[in-house]
């Protein structure tokens, strides 16, 4: 049976941990609000960029751009898989689910040549230890994710695709749904989905004058659309990370409270047993 002193030390230790987890929950909640605002602000940009792209595509030949080229055998060809995880832990199964999704992607197409672009320290630490071919790494993302980070990640992916070093590029990340729900997304980044006839028809409803030519604007717009998709994935992942961390710290705080109650009850039982034993010893000595 542990002593009262050891139980008190353990209770104080759990209380200290509880203070930390409660503080981390509050910090994550504050960061989540700002990250959620950035995600919601980015989504209309992606929709509008697609609408402008459809408008320009109606006046040019979109099949001429290399980022739209569907290559033969791309379904089983060389692939660059960009994996977005977090730099820090203590966020529940946030990173574990991403690693499982990567394993599922590789398992669905055995023998497919896959190289990796690793974003985030946690994913890099796990996947690099497995001896997988790493094309590039990008860790220590800033608190305020901007277009520069999306450019740095998308640049090697676009370069490899244009140079035909890979036949397709995919993204794996956590999409923010709500505070208690994050969705694992595995989506194709390159080649870009071709602009549909319906989108072109809707975009052609308004006539524009283009300076320089529509073809040059189209050629410049497509790489920016790729960067916008990467930026959206980074922001979605950042918001999902804070939501997962807030949920994990909330659960840890509640578990600490339950542990404190259980240890306190046990300590009281031990103290009561010690007092009862002393009383018995006193009574027994008096009777002698």
C-alpha positions in Angstrom: 0.0 0.0 0.0 1.5 3.4 -1.0 2.2 5.9 1.7 0.2 9.1 2.2 3.2 11.2 1.1 3.6 9.4 -2.2 -0.2 9.8 -2.9 0.0 13.5 -2.2 3.0 13.9 -4.5 1.1 12.0 -7.2 -2.0 14.1 -6.8 0.0 17.3 -7.0 1.7 16.0 -10.1 -1.6 15.3 -11.8 -2.9 18.7 -10.8 0.1 20.3 -12.5 -0.5 18.3 -15.6 -4.1 19.3 -15.6 -3.2 23.0 -15.5 -0.9 22.5 -18.5 -3.5 20.6 -20.5 -6.2 23.2 -19.7 -4.0 26.0 -20.8 -3.1 24.2 -24.0 -6.8 23.7 -24.7 -7.5 27.4 -24.3 -4.5 28.3 -26.6 -5.7 25.8 -29.2 -9.2 27.2 -29.1 -7.8 30.7 -29.7 -5.7 29.6 -32.6 -8.5 27.5 -34.0 -10.8 30.6 -34.3 -8.2 32.5 -36.3 -7.3 29.4 -38.4 -11.0 28.8 -39.1 -11.4 32.4 -40.2 -8.5 32.1 -42.7 -10.0 28.8 -44.1 -13.4 30.4 -44.6 -11.7 33.4 -46.3 -9.8 31.2 -48.7 -12.6 29.1 -50.0 -14.3 31.9 -52.0 -11.0 32.7 -53.6 -10.6 29.2 -54.9 -14.2 29.2 -56.2 -13.6 32.6 -58.0 -10.3 31.5 -59.4 -11.9 28.5 -60.9 -14.7 30.7 -62.4 -12.1 33.1 -64.0 -10.2 30.0 -65.3 -13.4 28.7 -67.0 -14.0 32.2 -68.5 -10.5 32.3 -70.0 -10.6 28.6 -71.1 -13.6 29.4 -73.3 -11.4 31.7 -75.4 -8.2 29.5 -75.7 -7.3 25.9 -76.3 -6.9 24.5 -72.8 -5.5 21.2 -74.0 -2.2 22.9 -74.9 -1.1 23.6 -71.3 1.2 20.9 -69.8 -0.5 21.1 -66.3 -3.7 19.8 -67.9 -2.1 16.9 -69.9 -3.5 13.5 -69.0 -0.7 11.1 -69.6 -1.2 7.5 -70.7 -0.7 5.1 -67.8 -0.9 8.0 -65.2 -3.1 5.9 -63.0 -0.2 3.5 -62.3 2.7 5.7 -63.3 5.2 7.6 -61.2 3.5 9.7 -58.5 4.6 12.5 -56.1 2.6 12.3 -52.9 2.6 15.5 -50.8 1.9 14.6 -47.2 0.8 17.4 -44.9 1.2 16.7 -41.1 2.0 18.9 -38.1 5.3 20.1 -36.7 4.1 19.4 -33.1 2.4 16.5 -31.3 -0.3 16.4 -28.6 -3.1 16.5 -31.1 -4.6 13.1 -30.8 -4.8 10.9 -33.9 -4.3 13.8 -36.2 -0.9 12.7 -37.6 -1.6 8.9 -37.1 -4.6 9.1 -39.4 -2.5 10.8 -42.1 0.2 8.1 -41.9 -2.5 5.4 -42.2 -4.0 7.1 -45.3 -0.5 7.1 -46.8 -0.2 3.4 -46.1 -3.7 2.8 -47.7 -2.7 4.8 -50.8 0.5 2.7 -51.2 -1.4 -0.6 -50.5 -4.1 0.1 -53.1 -1.5 0.2 -55.9 1.4 -2.1 -55.0 4.5 -1.6 -57.2 3.6 2.0 -58.1 6.7 4.2 -58.0 5.9 6.9 -55.4 8.1 9.7 -54.1 7.2 11.9 -51.2 7.0 15.6 -50.4 6.9 15.8 -46.7 5.3 18.9 -45.1 5.5 18.9 -41.3 8.0 17.4 -38.9 5.8 14.5 -37.6 5.2 13.0 -41.0 8.8 13.5 -42.0 10.1 11.7 -38.9 7.9 8.7 -39.4 8.0 8.3 -43.2 11.7 9.0 -43.6 12.6 6.3 -41.1 10.8 3.8 -43.4 13.4 4.4 -46.1 10.8 5.9 -48.6 12.1 8.1 -51.4 11.8 11.8 -50.3 11.7 14.4 -53.0 11.6 17.4 -50.6 10.9 18.4 -47.0 9.2 21.4 -45.7 9.0 21.8 -41.9 8.6 24.6 -39.3 5.7 26.3 -41.0 5.1 29.8 -39.7 2.0 30.6 -37.5 0.6 32.7 -40.3 0.6 30.6 -43.4 0.9 32.7 -46.6 1.2 32.2 -50.3 5.0 32.0 -50.1 4.7 28.6 -48.3 2.3 27.3 -50.9 4.7 28.5 -53.7 7.7 26.7 -52.0 5.7 23.4 -51.8 4.1 23.5 -55.3 7.2 24.7 -57.2 9.0 21.3 -57.1 5.8 19.4 -57.7 4.9 21.5 -60.8 8.5 21.3 -62.1 8.6 17.5 -61.8 5.3 17.2 -63.5 6.2 19.5 -66.4 9.6 17.8 -66.8 7.7 14.4 -66.9 9.6 13.1 -63.9 6.2 12.2 -62.4 2.9 11.4 -64.1 0.7 12.7 -61.3 0.8 14.6 -58.0 -1.5 13.9 -55.1 -2.2 15.7 -51.8 -2.9 14.0 -48.4 -4.1 16.2 -45.6 -6.7 16.7 -42.9 -9.7 18.8 -44.0 -11.4 20.9 -41.3 -15.0 20.0 -40.8 -15.8 20.9 -37.2 -14.2 21.0 -33.8 -14.8 17.3 -33.3 -14.5 16.2 -36.9 -11.6 16.2 -39.4 -11.7 14.4 -42.7 -8.7 12.7 -44.4 -8.5 13.9 -48.0 -6.5 12.2 -50.7 -6.9 14.3 -53.9 -5.2 14.7 -57.2 -3.3 18.0 -57.6 -1.8 17.4 -61.0 -2.8 17.0 -63.7 -5.5 19.6 -63.0 -9.0 18.6 -63.6 -10.0 19.9 -67.1 -12.5 22.7 -67.2 -15.9 21.3 -68.1 -18.1 22.5 -70.8 -20.7 23.7 -68.3 -18.0 25.8 -66.5 -16.9 27.3 -69.8 -20.5 28.1 -70.8 -21.1 29.8 -67.5 -17.8 31.7 -67.7 -18.6 32.9 -71.2 -21.8 34.6 -70.0 -19.7 37.7 -69.3 -17.5 39.1 -72.0 -14.1 40.5 -71.2 -11.2 42.2 -73.0 -7.9 40.6 -72.1 -4.6 42.4 -72.0 -2.2 40.6 -72.7 -3.8 37.8 -74.7 -6.2 35.3 -73.1 -3.7 32.5 -73.8 -1.0 34.2 -71.8 -3.4 34.9 -68.9 -4.5 31.2 -69.0 -0.9 30.1 -68.9 -0.1 32.3 -65.9 -3.4 31.4 -64.1 -3.0 27.7 -64.1 0.2 27.6 -61.9 -1.5 30.1 -59.5 -4.5 27.7 -59.3 -2.2 24.9 -58.2 -0.6 27.2 -55.6 -4.1 28.1 -54.4 -5.0 24.5 -53.9 -1.9 23.9 -51.9 -2.5 27.0 -49.8 -6.1 25.8 -49.1 -4.8 22.4 -48.1 -2.2 24.0 -45.7 -4.9 26.2 -44.1 -7.4 23.3 -43.8 -4.7 21.2 -42.1 -3.7 24.0 -39.7 -7.3 24.5 -38.6 -7.8 20.7 -38.3 -4.7 20.5 -36.2 -5.8 23.1 -33.7 -9.3 21.4 -33.5 -7.7 18.0 -32.9 -5.3 19.5 -30.2 -8.2 21.3 -28.5 -10.2 18.0 -28.4 -7.2 16.0 -27.2 -6.4 18.5 -24.4 -10.0 18.7 -23.3 -10.1 14.9 -23.0 -6.8 15.0 -21.1 -8.1 17.6 -18.7 -11.2 15.6 -18.0 -9.2 12.4 -17.5 -6.9 14.3 -15.0 -9.9 15.4 -13.0 -11.2 11.8 -12.8 -7.7 10.6 -11.8 -7.5 13.3 -9.1 -10.9 12.3 -7.7 -9.9 8.6 -7.7 -6.5 9.3 -6.0 -8.1 11.6 -3.4 -10.6 8.9 -2.5 -7.9 6.3 -2.3 -5.8 8.6 -0.2 -8.7 9.2 2.2 -9.2 5.5 2.6 -5.5 4.9 3.3 -5.5 7.8 5.9 -8.7 6.4 7.5 -7.2 2.9 7.7 -4.1 4.4 9.3 -6.1 6.3 11.9 -8.2 3.2 12.6 -5.1 1.2 13.1 -3.6 3.7 15.5 -6.9 3.8 17.5 -6.8 0.1 17.8 -3.2 0.1 19.0 -4.1 2.8 21.6 -7.1 0.8 22.9 -5.2 -2.4 22.9 -2.4 -0.8 24.9 -4.9 0.7 27.4 -6.5 -2.7 28.0 -3.2 -4.2 28.9 
